[in-house]
Amino acid sequence: MADTLDPAHIHAIFKAYDVRGIVPDQLDEELARATGRAYVQVVGASTVVVGYDMRPSSPGLAGAFADGATAAGADVVMIGLASTDQLYFASGHLGQPGAMFTASHNPAQYNGIKMCRTNAQPIGMETGLAEIRDLVVSGARADAVESGTISEHDVLEAYAAHLLSLAPVTGRKLKVVIDAGNGMAGHTAPAVFERLGADRVEVVPMYFELDGTFPNHEANPIDAANLVDLRARVVEERADIGLAFDGDADRCFLVDERGRAVSPSTLTALIAARELAKEPGSTIIHNLITSRAVPELVTELGGVPVRTRVGHSYIKAKMAETDAIFGGEHSGHFYFRDFWRADSGMLAALHALAALAETDSSLSQLLAEYDRYPVSGEINSEVADQAAMMNQIEIDYADLDGVTTDWLDGLTVSHADWTFNVRPSNTEPLLRLNAEGKNDETMSRMRDEVLAKIRKAG
């Protein structure tokens, strides 16, 4: 095992939004304990809510974090096995800051810590995570005169009830195939759908067994390879809809009745329309790689679309600033003002089910008006000098008729017929390309044209 309290080592696993590393070489119980102590000092918490996912290392790491937190004087409420959005619910419902032990969609050897303040307010590098990291690096201990206590509190049923109050599903009965990917949706989906009732939904479960070794496929549904089983099962079962969740179940992806994957931008547009029907004129947040169909539709419905950088801290901050009712990211994260501005894959899924149950249409028919433009999906290319490449691409396109550029997050180049964005990875020598066009031919042409430029010099 590496020296987990080595400063360089700590800096490597404290990421922009969370802590993430390989267990035990990068993240072990000693580091979790030190992080729990530092977290309490930085947040100033008297009580902390702690949850963990199904990875074999999660209970031990969460327990060590709790030990550190109690040593610093805080009481710890353990909610046990939980999805990340269940932890966010607990933070809001109980009015306490919280920590979730998960590595989300990463492979089995990883684990991590997602931390928040009271009411699920995010903690990122600019909002407290750097201070927590630096306290861990310093090794400074501020143990309390009196240690805190550890108690247990089950919030699963309250979580399920709250979600269904926000997106009640009525109307016709639906047949739903759910691929939990051996992740935490195998824990939360039964609670939600049993409460919904067999007269509303017939659930066909796939990989509900909690298994952090991911024996069937990676719990990362943004990768098309991990949707193969679900797509086939939806067609085989003649189901109305398929749902796929990532490992910690904070992201949701849809498959329609034909077995075709639905773009997260399309689901963003659908939920935006539903939220605007409840509160006309509201603000909707979308990140800059979301389809242009989203701001178009929001405007058509009388809402106010606001564009942000990629990343949950930017989305949540902009939601707070604008009092936005909803925010969506093309990565499959969906944020709800009524859910403490936190993201919930399960709540997004319920919105899709509610919309479908209210109609006699198939899912593909329902979504047709929201799915306006072909998109490339995110394509990564290894590039030695990302900044130089983006600058050259801007030079190549900036003077063309009808073209605009901006640098909100990487480089975005827009035209009436197409748009594309190239963004550097924060951790690898990669450029990420997302392209969109008015039709398949235009999108393919722009995708291939920009990729050729990137890879010729990359």
C-alpha positions, 0 to 999 in steps of 0.5 A, a space after each residue: 500500500 502506498 503512503 496515502 498521507 503523502 502530500 503529492 498522493 493526496 493532491 492526486 486523488 482530490 479531484 475538482 468535485 470529489 475524492 476518487 482513487 484506487 483502493 487501497 493503493 490510493 484511498 484507504 481507511 487512514 485517508 478516509 479517517 483524516 478526510 472525515 476529521 478535516 471535513 468537519 473542521 471545514 464545514 463546521 458541522 455538528 452533525 454529518 450524514 454518511 451513506 455508501 454504495 455496494 462496493 466491497 470497500 465502501 462500508 469500511 471507508 465510510 466507517 473510518 470517515 465517521 470515526 474521523 468526524 466523531 473525533 472532531 466532535 460531530 455526531 454522525 447519522 449513518 444511512 447505510 447503503 444508498 444511492 448518491 441522490 438518496 444521500 442528497 435527499 438525506 442532507 436536505 430532508 434532515 438539514 445536515 451536511 453529508 458524505 457519500 462513499 462511491 466511485 460512481 461509474 468507475 471500475 470495481 477497484 476504485 472508490 471515492 467520496 462525494 461531499 456536500 454542505 447542508 441541503 445538498 449544496 455541493 463541495 468542490 475545489 473552489 467551495 471547500 474541497 481544497 481546504 479539506 485537502 490541505 488540512 489532510 495534507 497538513 496532518 493537523 488534528 483538532 480533536 474535540 474534547 468530547 467525541 461525537 456519536 454514531 447513530 443509524 437512520 433509514 431514509 429509503 422509504 421517505 426518499 421514495 415517497 418524496 420522489 413520487 410526490 414530485 413526479 406522480 405517475 398516473 394514467 395507463 400501466 407501463 411495462 418497464 425494464 430497469 438495468 441497475 448494472 449491479 449498482 445502487 438502483 438495485 437498492 432504490 428502484 424496488 422501494 420506488 416502484 413497489 410504492 408506485 404499485 403493480 397496477 401502475 408499472 410492471 417492472 422487469 429487473 436486470 442486474 438488481 443484485 448489489 455487486 461492486 465487482 460489476 459482473 455483467 457490465 460496467 455501470 456506465 450507461 453513457 458507454 453504448 456497450 453497456 446498454 446492449 443488454 437493456 436494448 435487447 431486453 426491451 425489444 424481447 419483452 415488448 416493453 414501453 421503456 427501458 431505464 439504465 442507471 450508473 453505479 451510484 444511480 445519480 444518472 439515468 439513460 432511456 431506451 425506447 420501445 424499439 430498443 434505441 438509446 435516447 439522447 440525454 438532451 432529449 430527456 432534458 427537453 422533455 423534463 424542461 417542458 414538464 417543469 415549465 408547464 408547472 411554472 410558466 416562464 421559469 429558467 431552465 439551465 443546460 450545459 453547452 454540449 446539450 443539444 440546441 433543441 433544448 434552448 429552442 424548445 424552452 424559448 418556444 414554451 416561454 421559458 428562459 434558457 441559460 447556458 453553463 459550463 459542463 459540471 455539476 458545480 456550475 449547474 448548481 451555482 447557476 440554478 441558485 443564482 437564477 432560481 432555475 426550476 430545472 437543469 440538464 446535462 448531456 452526461 445524463 445528470 438532471 437537477 431539480 430545484 425541488 430536490 435541493 438543486 441536486 441531481 437525481 437519476 430516479 426523479 428523471 426516470 419518474 418524469 419520463 414514466 409520468 409523461 409516457 403514462 399520460 399519453 397513448 403514444 410510444 416513447 419514440 413518438 412522445 420524444 419526436 418533438 424533443 429530438 430535433 438534431 443529430 448529435 455525434 456524442 462525445 469523441 475523445 482524441 489524444 492531443 499533446 497541446 490542447 490549447 494550441 489545437 483549439 486556437 488553430 480550430 478557432 482560426 480555421 472557422 472564425 472568419 467563415 460566414 455566419 460563424 460565431 465562436 466563444 470560450 465559455 468552456 473550451 471552444 464552441 463554434 456555431 453556425 445556423 446549420 451546425 455547432 461543435 465544441 472542443 474541450 480539454 480533459 482536466 486529467 488527461 491529454 485529451 480533447 473532447 469533441 461534441 458535434 451537432 447538425 441540422 441533419 445526419 449528413 451535416 453532423 457527420 460532415 462537421 464531425 469528420 472535418 473537425 476530427 481530421 484536424 484534431 487527429 492530423 496534428 494530435 
